[in-house]
Amino acid sequence: MSDAIKHECGIALVRLLKPLDYYIKKYGTATYGLDKMYLLMEKQHNRGQDGAGIANIKFDVAPGERYISRYRSNDSQPIKDIFEKINQKFEDVYHDNPILLKDANWLKKNVAFTGELSLGHLRYGTFGGTSIEYCHPFLRENNWMTKNLVVAGNFNLTNVDELFDLLVEIGQHPKRKSDTVTVMEKIGHFLDEGNSVLFNKFKAEGHPRQDISKLIARDLDLQKILTKSAEDWDGGYAMAGLLGHGDAFVLRDPSGIRPAFYYQDDEVVVVASERPVIQTAFNVPIDTINEIKPGHALIIKKDGNVSEKQVREPLEKKACSFERIYFSRGSDQDIYKERKQLGRNVVPQVLKAVDNDLKNSVFSFIPNTAEISFYGMMKGLQETLNNIKLEKIKALGSNPSDEDIQKILALRNRVEKIAIKDAKLRTFITQDNSRNDLVAHVYDVTYGSVYPTDNLVIIDDSIVRGTTLKQSILRILDRLNPKKIVVVSSAPQIRYPDCYGIDMAKLSDFIAFQAAIALLKEQGKENIIEETYQKCKLQENLPKEEVVNHVRAIYAPFTAEEVSKKISELLTPENINAEVEIVYQSIEGLHNACPDHKGDWYFTGNYPTPGGNRVINRAFIYYVEGIDKRAY
């Protein structure tokens, strides 16, 4: 991606269904679950560069013994940092008495992270700071085992203020106004309530107090607790939680915005944000992995019972399409096909941009994540070239020579590795002029691969801000002296902020928005800016369910092609020789490539929850008033 976008967070849950001794005997190690957790987290590392954390719960420990362990890290290599600390515990045992590494009872009693239930999290901060206090999992402690709560998630809620006020109304005093704390305390409130109801019930039935804890653990209704907790949540979420006695859950939002997948056999239950990481870590076929249904929670009871229960009424599925374009691993069977189709679907725009001159066009991609869409684009262009060949052969008449046919068959799309990133180069200089010069050398280009008569076509995953394109990449490509540079985005124009997990929060950051504003001013339509602002202001105090997206009016006067043309002008650097054109995927092309992931609010403004409309209107108010902060 030419413009770095902060990713979504990632979750991983591992529940061992057999005693620890089983894994020692079968796999020769007591760290089977930890090893799998490490793989799940590393394979989702793209989702968390700001921090990571892991929590582990031991079952059936005696009073006075520690049963919850947690490590979090905001180190530059947080996963490595965490697992080095955990592994050191086992190294110490090995050096002291290696025989004990095969003693499940001793390990569980004496070594942390030897429990049956683990929850891992990868943080990519979209709100708050990057200190270790912002790293998940969060822990809500209590002397009652069934009231302990560990929470981690991939989510953003749009109505934190409203939820905070609800907590205050029920008598709580939250320590911080953030969606993570608010979510944990809301679940914690109804968890406490569920415990109290069961305690009073069993007490009235005459059960001894020492037996009541086990009865509560058996009968806690997680479905009911989560239904009450999530009733007012507005946003996208895949929320995971562990209870101190051993129950676990993963809850997904009603629109299926954030992803969550699970696998179960007789040894393990595992949940992750991405399907291929489960396939890789456990070497299982794709058809054994299930997607948690929108509005449902996967509930894993301490006794090993696994069920999927409805918590919120499912809405029309609006799974995030950006997952498919960029965030999830391209090794997923379906994502690979979809990204290729995204590349194939931009072929008509590409042909128009190069005036159908394939002979004098060179094709490549930047960065490496755009490689799959590049393959798709090349397959689509090959089909076009085959049709051209066919017409040329037909034009030769009834008795063409072998030489003429061979000349036509030799026509190929010209593919080159144009840019190679210098991973060793770091832009450590802070002065603007010097830094921009250094940035312009982050990529090395392949000289001699392009001629002055050529169009140079480069495909990217998406173009959000365009800053890197203007400051460095276009200047770098211009060194090859092409006639024209065409930069292709496999995603449509990003016009609206995200408020469900990806850090794209401010309208002024988007080059598409900048282009629309510039067009309005050029064409004497600035009144639309003021009218939109006033409409947004009038809705500030309405219930979120009554708010509509008024910012669409900013784009309404223009076609996508007109906005793209203005983007091309805005991103063309001074003193560049080549003509520059920016080409975007169409909305129709996106839907064709990703038919099962219809969450397209970044591109269309069709937010899947009422809170999204409030966020976009507030973002526009902030833009007009010059307030430099996110709208959620």
BAZA-217884 format. One record per residue (C-alpha): residue in three letters; x, z, y. Coordinates in steps of 0.25 Angstrom, whole numbers, plus 5000, padded with zeros to 4 digits. Each point is the difference from the previous one (the first is absolute). Layout:
<atoms>
<'ALA', <X, Z, Y>> ...
</atoms>
This chain:
<atoms>
<'MET', <5000, 5000, 5000>> <'SER', <5006, 4996, 5013>> <'ASP', <4993, 5012, 5007>> <'ALA', <5001, 5013, 4992>> <'ILE', <4987, 5006, 4998>> <'LYS', <4999, 5014, 4995>> <'HIS', <4994, 5000, 4986>> <'GLU', <4990, 5008, 4993>> <'CYS', <5003, 5013, 4993>> <'GLY', <5001, 5000, 4985>> <'ILE', <4995, 5010, 4989>> <'ALA', <5003, 5003, 4986>> <'LEU', <4994, 5010, 4990>> <'VAL', <5005, 5003, 4986>> <'ARG', <4992, 5009, 4990>> <'LEU', <5006, 5003, 4987>> <'LEU', <4989, 5001, 4989>> <'LYS', <5009, 5007, 4990>> <'PRO', <5009, 5012, 5000>> <'LEU', <5014, 4999, 5005>> <'ASP', <5005, 5002, 4986>> <'TYR', <4994, 4987, 4996>> <'TYR', <5008, 4991, 5010>> <'ILE', <5013, 5008, 4996>> <'LYS', <4998, 4996, 4986>> <'LYS', <4995, 4986, 5002>> <'TYR', <5008, 4995, 5012>> <'GLY', <5012, 5010, 4998>> <'THR', <4998, 5006, 5015>> <'ALA', <4992, 5010, 5007>> <'THR', <5000, 4991, 5012>> <'TYR', <4991, 4989, 4995>> <'GLY', <4990, 5003, 5011>> <'LEU', <5010, 5001, 5011>> <'ASP', <5007, 4987, 4996>> <'LYS', <4987, 4993, 5000>> <'MET', <4997, 5006, 5014>> <'TYR', <5014, 4995, 5005>> <'LEU', <4997, 4986, 4995>> <'LEU', <4986, 5000, 5007>> <'MET', <5005, 5005, 5013>> <'GLU', <5013, 4991, 5000>> <'LYS', <4991, 4988, 4997>> <'GLN', <4991, 5003, 5012>> <'HIS', <5012, 5003, 5009>> <'ASN', <4995, 4989, 5009>> <'ARG', <4989, 5009, 5004>> <'GLY', <5008, 5012, 5005>> <'GLN', <5013, 5000, 5008>> <'ASP', <4997, 5012, 5009>> <'GLY', <4999, 5010, 4989>> <'ALA', <4996, 5004, 4986>> <'GLY', <4995, 5012, 4992>> <'ILE', <4996, 5005, 4986>> <'ALA', <4992, 5012, 4995>> <'ASN', <4999, 5005, 4986>> <'ILE', <4990, 5009, 4993>> <'LYS', <5003, 5008, 4987>> <'PHE', <4988, 5004, 4991>> <'ASP', <4996, 5013, 4994>> <'VAL', <5012, 5008, 5006>> <'ALA', <4999, 5015, 5001>> <'PRO', <4997, 5008, 5012>> <'GLY', <5012, 5002, 5009>> <'GLU', <5007, 4987, 4995>> <'ARG', <5001, 4988, 5010>> <'TYR', <4992, 4989, 4996>> <'ILE', <5000, 4990, 5012>> <'SER', <5013, 4993, 5004>> <'ARG', <5001, 4991, 5012>> <'TYR', <5012, 4992, 5007>> <'ARG', <4998, 4992, 5012>> <'SER', <5011, 4992, 5007>> <'ASN', <5002, 4992, 5013>> <'ASP', <5014, 4996, 4996>> <'SER', <5004, 4985, 5002>> <'GLN', <4999, 4999, 4985>> <'PRO', <4988, 5010, 4997>> <'ILE', <4997, 4996, 4986>> <'LYS', <5015, 5001, 4996>> <'ASP', <5001, 5013, 5007>> <'ILE', <4988, 5007, 4993>> <'PHE', <5003, 4995, 4986>> <'GLU', <5015, 5004, 5002>> <'LYS', <4995, 5014, 5003>> <'ILE', <4991, 5000, 4988>> <'ASN', <5010, 4995, 4990>> <'GLN', <5010, 5010, 5005>> <'LYS', <4991, 5011, 4993>> <'PHE', <5002, 4993, 4987>> <'GLU', <5014, 4997, 5002>> <'ASP', <5002, 5015, 5002>> <'VAL', <4993, 5003, 4987>> <'TYR', <5009, 4989, 4993>> <'HIS', <5013, 5007, 5005>> <'ASP', <4995, 5014, 4996>> <'ASN', <4993, 4998, 4987>> <'PRO', <4997, 4985, 4996>> <'ILE', <4991, 5005, 4988>> <'LEU', <4990, 5005, 5010>> <'LEU', <4997, 4986, 5005>> <'LYS', <4992, 4999, 4987>> <'ASP', <4993, 5013, 5001>> <'ALA', <4987, 4997, 5006>> <'ASN', <4995, 5014, 5002>> <'TRP', <5013, 5005, 5006>> <'LEU', <5000, 4988, 5010>> <'LYS', <4986, 5002, 5004>> <'LYS', <5002, 5014, 5003>> <'ASN', <5014, 4999, 5007>> <'VAL', <5001, 4986, 5006>> <'ALA', <4992, 4994, 5011>> <'PHE', <4993, 4987, 4999>> <'THR', <4998, 5001, 4985>> <'GLY', <4984, 5000, 5002>> <'GLU', <4990, 4991, 4994>> <'LEU', <4995, 4995, 5014>> <'SER', <5008, 4993, 5011>> <'LEU', <4996, 4993, 5013>> <'GLY', <5010, 4991, 5008>> <'HIS', <4998, 4995, 5014>> <'LEU', <5008, 4990, 5008>> <'ARG', <4998, 5001, 5015>> <'TYR', <5000, 4989, 5010>> <'GLY', <4996, 5007, 5013>> <'THR', <4989, 4993, 5007>> <'PHE', <4996, 5013, 5008>> <'GLY', <5007, 5013, 5004>> <'GLY', <5015, 5002, 4998>> <'THR', <5010, 4997, 4989>> <'SER', <5005, 5015, 4999>> <'ILE', <4999, 5006, 4986>> <'GLU', <4987, 5007, 5004>> <'TYR', <4993, 4987, 5000>> <'CYS', <5004, 4996, 4986>> <'HIS', <4990, 5001, 4989>> <'PRO', <4996, 5007, 4991>> <'PHE', <4993, 5011, 5008>> <'LEU', <4998, 5013, 4994>> <'ARG', <4989, 5010, 5002>> <'GLU', <5004, 5013, 4993>> <'ASN', <4991, 5011, 4994>> <'ASN', <5002, 5012, 4990>> <'TRP', <4988, 4994, 4993>> <'MET', <5006, 4989, 4991>> <'THR', <4987, 4991, 5001>> <'LYS', <5001, 5001, 5016>> <'ASN', <5014, 4994, 5001>> <'LEU', <4999, 4986, 5005>> <'VAL', <5011, 4989, 5001>> <'VAL', <4996, 4987, 5007>> <'ALA', <5007, 4987, 5003>> <'GLY', <4994, 4987, 5004>> <'ASN', <5001, 4986, 5005>> <'PHE', <4990, 5000, 5011>> <'ASN', <4996, 5001, 5015>> <'LEU', <4987, 5005, 5005>> <'THR', <4994, 4995, 5013>> <'ASN', <4991, 5013, 5003>> <'VAL', <5010, 5011, 5000>> <'ASP', <4995, 5006, 5012>> <'GLU', <4986, 5001, 4994>> <'LEU', <5005, 5006, 4987>> <'PHE', <5008, 5010, 5008>> <'ASP', <4988, 5005, 5007>> <'LEU', <4992, 5001, 4987>> <'LEU', <5011, 5009, 4994>> <'VAL', <4999, 5009, 5013>> <'GLU', <4985, 5000, 4998>> <'ILE', <5001, 5006, 4986>> <'GLY', <5009, 5011, 5005>> <'GLN', <5014, 4994, 4997>> <'HIS', <5012, 5000, 5010>> <'PRO', <5008, 4988, 4996>> <'LYS', <5015, 5001, 5004>> <'ARG', <5001, 4985, 5004>> <'LYS', <4991, 4989, 5003>> <'SER', <5005, 4989, 4990>> <'ASP', <4992, 4992, 4990>> <'THR', <5009, 5006, 4988>> <'VAL', <4997, 5015, 5004>> <'THR', <4986, 4997, 5003>> <'VAL', <4998, 4993, 4987>> <'MET', <5007, 5012, 4992>> <'GLU', <4992, 5011, 5007>> <'LYS', <4987, 4993, 4998>> <'ILE', <5002, 4998, 4985>> <'GLY', <5006, 5015, 5000>> <'HIS', <4987, 5005, 5007>> <'PHE', <4991, 4994, 4989>> <'LEU', <5010, 5004, 4989>> <'ASP', <4999, 5015, 5005>> <'GLU', <4985, 4999, 5001>> <'GLY', <5000, 4994, 4985>> <'ASN', <5009, 5011, 4996>> <'SER', <4991, 5011, 5006>> <'VAL', <4987, 4994, 4995>> <'LEU', <5006, 5000, 4985>> <'PHE', <5006, 5014, 5002>> <'ASN', <4987, 5006, 5004>> <'LYS', <4993, 4993, 4989>> <'PHE', <5009, 5005, 4989>> <'LYS', <5001, 5014, 5006>> <'ALA', <4985, 5001, 5000>> <'GLU', <5000, 4996, 4985>> <'GLY', <5009, 5012, 4997>> <'HIS', <5013, 4992, 4997>> <'PRO', <5013, 5009, 5002>> <'ARG', <5008, 4996, 5013>> <'GLN', <5012, 4996, 4992>> <'ASP', <4992, 4989, 4992>> <'ILE', <4993, 4995, 5013>> <'SER', <5012, 4992, 5005>> <'LYS', <5000, 4992, 4987>> <'LEU', <4985, 4998, 5000>> <'ILE', <5001, 4995, 5015>> <'ALA', <5012, 4990, 4996>> <'ARG', <4991, 4995, 4989>> <'ASP', <4987, 4998, 5008>> <'LEU', <5005, 4996, 5014>> <'ASP', <4992, 4987, 5003>> <'LEU', <5011, 4991, 5007>> <'GLN', <4990, 4989, 5002>> <'LYS', <4991, 5010, 5008>> <'ILE', <5011, 5005, 5008>> <'LEU', <5005, 4986, 5004>> <'THR', <4986, 4995, 5003>> <'LYS', <4998, 5011, 5010>> <'SER', <5015, 4999, 5006>> <'ALA', <4999, 4985, 5002>> <'GLU', <4986, 4999, 5005>> <'ASP', <5005, 4998, 5015>> <'TRP', <5013, 4993, 4998>> <'ASP', <5001, 4986, 5007>> <'GLY', <5013, 4992, 4996>> <'GLY', <5008, 4994, 4989>> <'TYR', <5005, 5010, 4989>> <'ALA', <5006, 5002, 4987>> <'MET', <5000, 5015, 4999>> <'ALA', <5007, 5007, 4989>> <'GLY', <4999, 5015, 4997>> <'LEU', <5005, 5011, 4990>> <'LEU', <4993, 5013, 4998>> <'GLY', <5009, 5012, 4996>> <'HIS', <4994, 5002, 4986>> <'GLY', <5002, 4985, 4996>> <'ASP', <4988, 4992, 5005>> <'ALA', <5004, 4987, 5007>> <'PHE', <4993, 4989, 5008>> <'VAL', <5002, 4987, 5007>> <'LEU', <4989, 4996, 5010>> <'ARG', <4998, 4986, 5006>> <'ASP', <4992, 4996, 5012>> <'PRO', <4986, 4994, 4999>> <'SER', <5005, 4986, 5005>> <'GLY', <5012, 5000, 4991>> <'ILE', <5009, 4998, 5012>> <'ARG', <5012, 5007, 4994>> <'PRO', <5005, 4996, 4985>> <'ALA', <5001, 5010, 4988>> <'PHE', <5002, 4996, 4986>> <'TYR', <5001, 5008, 4987>> <'TYR', <5004, 5000, 4985>> <'GLN', <4997, 5009, 4989>> <'ASP', <5004, 5001, 4986>> <'ASP', <5001, 5012, 4990>> <'GLU', <5013, 5005, 5007>> <'VAL', <4998, 4998, 5014>> <'VAL', <4991, 4997, 5012>> <'VAL', <5007, 4993, 5012>> <'VAL', <4995, 4996, 5014>> <'ALA', <5007, 4991, 5010>> <'SER', <4998, 4993, 5012>> <'GLU', <5004, 4987, 4994>> <'ARG', <4997, 4994, 4986>> <'PRO', <5013, 4993, 4996>> <'VAL', <5008, 5013, 5002>> <'ILE', <4992, 5006, 4989>> <'GLN', <5002, 4988, 4991>> <'THR', <5015, 5001, 5002>> <'ALA', <5002, 5015, 4999>> <'PHE', <4991, 5001, 4987>> <'ASN', <5002, 4986, 4995>> <'VAL', <4985, 4998, 4998>> <'PRO', <4992, 4987, 5001>> <'ILE', <4992, 4997, 5013>> <'ASP', <4986, 5001, 4993>> <'THR', <5003, 5015, 4997>> <'ILE', <5001, 5004, 5014>> <'ASN', <4987, 5003, 5008>> <'GLU', <4997, 5000, 5015>> <'ILE', <4993, 5013, 5005>> <'LYS', <4986, 4995, 5005>> <'PRO', <4997, 5001, 5015>> <'GLY', <4993, 5013, 5003>> <'HIS', <5004, 5006, 4987>> <'ALA', <5010, 5011, 4995>> <'LEU', <5009, 5000, 4988>> <'ILE', <4998, 5014, 4995>> <'ILE', <5010, 5006, 4990>> <'LYS', <4996, 5014, 4995>> <'LYS', <5010, 5010, 4995>> <'ASP', <4994, 4998, 4986>> <'GLY', <5005, 4985, 5000>> <'ASN', <4986, 4994, 5003>> <'VAL', <5001, 4988, 5009>> <'SER', <4988, 4994, 5007>> <'GLU', <4996, 4991, 5012>> <'LYS', <4990, 5007, 5008>> <'GLN', <4992, 4994, 5013>> <'VAL', <5003, 5009, 5012>> <'ARG', <4995, 4991, 5011>> <'GLU', <4990, 4988, 5000>> <'PRO', <5009, 4988, 4998>> <'LEU', <4999, 4990, 5011>> <'GLU', <5003, 4985, 5000>> <'LYS', <5014, 4999, 4995>> <'LYS', <5010, 4997, 5012>> <'ALA', <5013, 5002, 4993>> <'CYS', <5012, 4998, 5009>> <'SER', <5005, 4985, 5000>> <'PHE', <5013, 5004, 5006>> <'GLU', <5003, 5007, 4987>> <'ARG', <5000, 4986, 4994>> <'ILE', <5007, 4993, 5011>> <'TYR', <5012, 5010, 5002>> <'PHE', <4999, 5015, 4995>> <'SER', <4998, 4999, 4985>> <'ARG', <5011, 4996, 4990>> <'GLY', <4999, 4985, 4998>> <'SER', <5003, 5002, 4985>> <'ASP', <4985, 5003, 4999>> <'GLN', <4994, 4989, 4992>> <'ASP', <4988, 4998, 5010>> <'ILE', <5008, 5002, 5012>> <'TYR', <5011, 4990, 4996>> <'LYS', <4989, 4989, 4998>> <'GLU', <4993, 5004, 5014>> <'ARG', <5013, 4999, 5008>> <'LYS', <5003, 4987, 4994>> <'GLN', <4986, 4995, 5004>> <'LEU', <5002, 5006, 5014>> <'GLY', <5012, 4990, 5001>> <'ARG', <4992, 4989, 4994>> <'ASN', <4989, 5002, 5010>> <'VAL', <5008, 4998, 5012>> <'VAL', <5005, 4986, 4996>> <'PRO', <4990, 4992, 5009>> <'GLN', <5004, 5008, 5012>> <'VAL', <5015, 4997, 4996>> <'LEU', <4998, 4985, 4998>> <'LYS', <4993, 5000, 5014>> <'ALA', <5012, 5007, 5007>> <'VAL', <5010, 4990, 4994>> <'ASP', <4991, 4988, 5002>> <'ASN', <5000, 4998, 4985>> <'ASP', <5015, 4996, 5001>> <'LEU', <5005, 5007, 4987>> <'LYS', <5012, 4991, 4999>> <'ASN', <5006, 5007, 5013>> <'SER', <4995, 5014, 4997>> <'VAL', <5008, 5011, 4994>> <'PHE', <4993, 5012, 4994>> <'SER', <5004, 5015, 4998>> <'PHE', <4996, 5014, 5002>> <'ILE', <5003, 5013, 5007>> <'PRO', <5001, 5011, 4995>> <'ASN', <5001, 5001, 4985>> <'THR', <4986, 5006, 4999>> <'ALA', <4994, 4987, 5004>> <'GLU', <5007, 4993, 4988>> <'ILE', <4987, 5000, 4992>> <'SER', <4991, 4993, 5011>> <'PHE', <5012, 4990, 5002>> <'TYR', <4998, 4996, 4985>> <'GLY', <4986, 4998, 5002>> <'MET', <5002, 4992, 5013>> <'MET', <5010, 4991, 4993>> <'LYS', <4990, 4998, 4988>> <'GLY', <4990, 4995, 5010>> <'LEU', <5009, 4991, 5007>> <'GLN', <5005, 4994, 4987>> <'GLU', <4986, 4996, 4997>> <'THR', <4999, 4993, 5013>> <'LEU', <5013, 4994, 4998>> <'ASN', <4995, 4995, 4986>> <'ASN', <4988, 4993, 5007>> <'ILE', <5010, 4993, 5009>> <'LYS', <5008, 4996, 4989>> <'LEU', <4988, 4994, 4993>> <'GLU', <4996, 4992, 5012>> <'LYS', <5014, 4995, 5002>> <'ILE', <5000, 4995, 4985>> <'LYS', <4987, 4994, 5001>> <'ALA', <5004, 4992, 5013>> <'LEU', <5012, 4994, 4992>> <'GLY', <4990, 4991, 4993>> <'SER', <4998, 4996, 4985>> <'ASN', <5015, 4998, 4997>> <'PRO', <5009, 5010, 5007>> <'SER', <5014, 5001, 4996>> <'ASP', <5006, 5012, 4994>> <'GLU', <5009, 5003, 5012>> <'ASP', <4988, 5000, 5009>> <'ILE', <4993, 5010, 4991>> <'GLN', <5012, 5009, 4999>> <'LYS', <5002, 5000, 5015>> <'ILE', <4985, 5005, 5001>> <'LEU', <5001, 5010, 4989>> <'ALA', <5013, 5006, 5006>> <'LEU', <4992, 5005, 5012>> <'ARG', <5001, 5015, 5000>> <'ASN', <4996, 5011, 5010>> <'ARG', <5013, 5005, 5006>> <'VAL', <5002, 5015, 4997>> <'GLU', <5012, 5008, 5005>> <'LYS', <5004, 5014, 5001>> <'ILE', <5001, 5000, 5015>> <'ALA', <5002, 5015, 5004>> <'ILE', <5007, 5011, 4993>> <'LYS', <4999, 5014, 5005>> <'ASP', <5013, 5007, 5002>> <'ALA', <4997, 5014, 4994>> <'LYS', <5013, 5006, 5005>> <'LEU', <4997, 4997, 5015>> <'ARG', <4994, 5012, 5008>> <'THR', <4994, 4999, 5014>> <'PHE', <5007, 5013, 5004>> <'ILE', <5002, 4995, 5015>> <'THR', <4989, 5006, 5009>> <'GLN', <5003, 4991, 5013>> <'ASP', <4989, 4990, 5000>> <'ASN', <5009, 4987, 5003>> <'SER', <5010, 5004, 4990>> <'ARG', <4990, 5004, 4989>> <'ASN', <4992, 4987, 5002>> <'ASP', <5013, 4993, 4997>> <'LEU', <5003, 5008, 4988>> <'VAL', <4986, 4998, 4995>> <'ALA', <5001, 4985, 5001>> <'HIS', <5011, 5001, 4989>> <'VAL', <4992, 5008, 4990>> <'TYR', <4998, 4987, 4992>> <'ASP', <5010, 4990, 4996>> <'VAL', <4995, 4986, 5000>> <'THR', <5004, 4988, 4990>> <'TYR', <5007, 4990, 5009>> <'GLY', <4998, 4985, 4996>> <'SER', <4987, 5002, 4994>> <'VAL', <4992, 4995, 5011>> <'TYR', <5001, 4987, 5009>> <'PRO', <4997, 4998, 5014>> <'THR', <4988, 4991, 4996>> <'ASP', <4994, 5011, 4991>> <'ASN', <4989, 5010, 5001>> <'LEU', <5004, 5013, 4995>> <'VAL', <4988, 5008, 4993>> <'ILE', <5001, 5014, 4997>> <'ILE', <4989, 5009, 4994>> <'ASP', <4999, 5015, 5003>> <'ASP', <4990, 5010, 4994>> <'SER', <4993, 5003, 5013>> <'ILE', <5003, 4999, 5015>> <'VAL', <4996, 5013, 5007>> <'ARG', <5007, 5002, 5013>> <'GLY', <5010, 4989, 4999>> <'THR', <5011, 5008, 5007>> <'THR', <5010, 4997, 4989>> <'LEU', <4997, 4985, 5000>> <'LYS', <5002, 4999, 5015>> <'GLN', <5012, 5009, 5001>> <'SER', <5008, 4995, 4988>> <'ILE', <4994, 4991, 4989>> <'LEU', <4996, 4988, 5009>> <'ARG', <5014, 5000, 5007>> <'ILE', <5007, 5001, 4986>> <'LEU', <4992, 4989, 4995>> <'ASP', <5003, 4991, 5012>> <'ARG', <5014, 5001, 4997>> <'LEU', <4997, 4990, 4989>> <'ASN', <4996, 4990, 5011>> <'PRO', <4986, 4996, 4994>> <'LYS', <4991, 4991, 5008>> <'LYS', <4988, 5010, 4998>> <'ILE', <4999, 5014, 4994>> <'VAL', <4987, 5003, 4993>> <'VAL', <4998, 5015, 4996>> <'VAL', <4988, 5002, 4990>> <'SER', <4993, 5013, 4998>> <'SER', <4994, 5001, 4986>> <'ALA', <4990, 5010, 5007>> <'PRO', <4990, 4997, 5011>> <'GLN', <5002, 5005, 5015>> <'ILE', <5000, 5015, 5000>> <'ARG', <4991, 5003, 5011>> <'TYR', <4995, 5014, 4998>> <'PRO', <5006, 5014, 4997>> <'ASP', <4999, 5006, 4987>> <'CYS', <4996, 5015, 4998>> <'TYR', <5000, 5002, 4985>> <'GLY', <5014, 5002, 4997>> <'ILE', <5009, 4989, 5006>> <'ASP', <5007, 5002, 5013>> <'MET', <4995, 4989, 5008>> <'ALA', <4993, 5008, 5011>> <'LYS', <5001, 4994, 5014>> <'LEU', <4994, 4987, 5005>> <'SER', <5011, 4998, 5009>> <'ASP', <5010, 4998, 4988>> <'PHE', <4993, 4988, 4995>> <'ILE', <5004, 4987, 5004>> <'ALA', <4987, 4994, 4997>> <'PHE', <4993, 5010, 5010>> <'GLN', <5011, 4997, 5010>> <'ALA', <4997, 4985, 4999>> <'ALA', <4985, 5002, 5001>> <'ILE', <5002, 5008, 5013>> <'ALA', <5009, 4990, 5006>> <'LEU', <4990, 4989, 4997>> <'LEU', <4989, 5008, 5007>> <'LYS', <5009, 5001, 5012>> <'GLU', <5004, 4986, 5000>> <'GLN', <4986, 4995, 4999>> <'GLY', <4994, 5009, 5011>> <'LYS', <4992, 5008, 4990>> <'GLU', <5006, 5014, 5003>> <'ASN', <4986, 5005, 5002>> <'ILE', <4998, 5000, 4985>> <'ILE', <5011, 5011, 4999>> <'GLU', <4993, 5009, 5010>> <'GLU', <4986, 4998, 4994>> <'THR', <5006, 5003, 4986>> <'TYR', <5007, 5013, 5006>> <'GLN', <4986, 5004, 5006>> <'LYS', <4993, 4998, 4987>> <'CYS', <5010, 5008, 4992>> <'LYS', <4999, 5011, 5010>> <'LEU', <4985, 5001, 4999>> <'GLN', <5002, 5002, 4985>> <'GLU', <5010, 5011, 5000>> <'ASN', <4990, 5012, 4998>> <'LEU', <4990, 4992, 4991>> <'PRO', <5000, 5005, 4985>> <'LYS', <5010, 4991, 4993>> <'GLU', <4989, 4994, 4991>> <'GLU', <4995, 4993, 5013>> <'VAL', <5013, 4995, 5005>> <'VAL', <5003, 4985, 4999>> <'ASN', <5013, 4992, 5002>> <'HIS', <4999, 4995, 5014>> <'VAL', <5015, 4995, 5000>> <'ARG', <4996, 4987, 4993>> <'ALA', <4996, 4995, 5013>> <'ILE', <5014, 4999, 5004>> <'TYR', <5003, 4989, 4990>> <'ALA', <4986, 4994, 5000>> <'PRO', <5003, 4989, 5010>> <'PHE', <5011, 4994, 4992>> <'THR', <5003, 4993, 4987>> <'ALA', <5010, 5005, 4990>> <'GLU', <5008, 4988, 5004>> <'GLU', <5000, 5003, 5015>> <'VAL', <5005, 5014, 4997>> <'SER', <5011, 4995, 4991>> <'LYS', <5005, 4990, 5010>> <'LYS', <5001, 5011, 5011>> <'ILE', <5007, 5009, 4990>> <'SER', <5010, 4988, 4998>> <'GLU', <5002, 5000, 5015>> <'LEU', <5002, 5015, 5001>> <'LEU', <5010, 5001, 4989>> <'THR', <5009, 4988, 5003>> <'PRO', <5013, 5006, 5006>> <'GLU', <5006, 4995, 5012>> <'ASN', <5012, 4990, 4999>> <'ILE', <4995, 4995, 4986>> <'ASN', <5002, 4985, 4996>> <'ALA', <4989, 4999, 4989>> <'GLU', <4986, 4999, 5003>> <'VAL', <4993, 5012, 4994>> <'GLU', <4986, 5001, 4993>> <'ILE', <4994, 5012, 4993>> <'VAL', <4990, 4997, 4989>> <'TYR', <4990, 5010, 4994>> <'GLN', <4992, 5001, 4988>> <'SER', <4985, 4998, 5002>> <'ILE', <4990, 5011, 4997>> <'GLU', <4994, 4991, 4990>> <'GLY', <5013, 4998, 4993>> <'LEU', <5002, 5015, 4999>> <'HIS', <4987, 5002, 4993>> <'ASN', <5002, 4988, 4991>> <'ALA', <5013, 5006, 4996>> <'CYS', <4996, 5015, 4999>> <'PRO', <4985, 4999, 4996>> <'ASP', <4999, 5014, 4994>> <'HIS', <5007, 5007, 5012>> <'LYS', <4991, 4998, 5012>> <'GLY', <5005, 5010, 5010>> <'ASP', <5004, 4991, 5011>> <'TRP', <4998, 5009, 5012>> <'TYR', <5014, 4997, 5006>> <'PHE', <4996, 4986, 5001>> <'THR', <4985, 5000, 5003>> <'GLY', <4997, 5013, 5005>> <'ASN', <4990, 5002, 4989>> <'TYR', <5003, 5015, 4998>> <'PRO', <4995, 5006, 4987>> <'THR', <4996, 5014, 5006>> <'PRO', <4993, 5003, 5013>> <'GLY', <5013, 5008, 5004>> <'GLY', <5007, 4987, 5001>> <'ASN', <4991, 4994, 5011>> <'ARG', <5003, 5013, 5008>> <'VAL', <5015, 4999, 4998>> <'ILE', <5000, 4985, 5005>> <'ASN', <4992, 5003, 5012>> <'ARG', <5008, 5012, 5003>> <'ALA', <5013, 4992, 4998>> <'PHE', <4995, 4990, 5011>> <'ILE', <4997, 5011, 5009>> <'TYR', <5014, 5005, 4999>> <'TYR', <5006, 4986, 5002>> <'VAL', <4992, 4998, 5013>> <'GLU', <5003, 5014, 5005>> <'GLY', <5015, 4999, 4996>> <'ILE', <4999, 5011, 4991>> <'ASP', <5012, 4999, 4990>> <'LYS', <4995, 5007, 4987>> <'ARG', <4992, 4997, 4988>> <'ALA', <4985, 5000, 5000>> <'TYR', <4998, 5009, 4987>> 
</atoms>
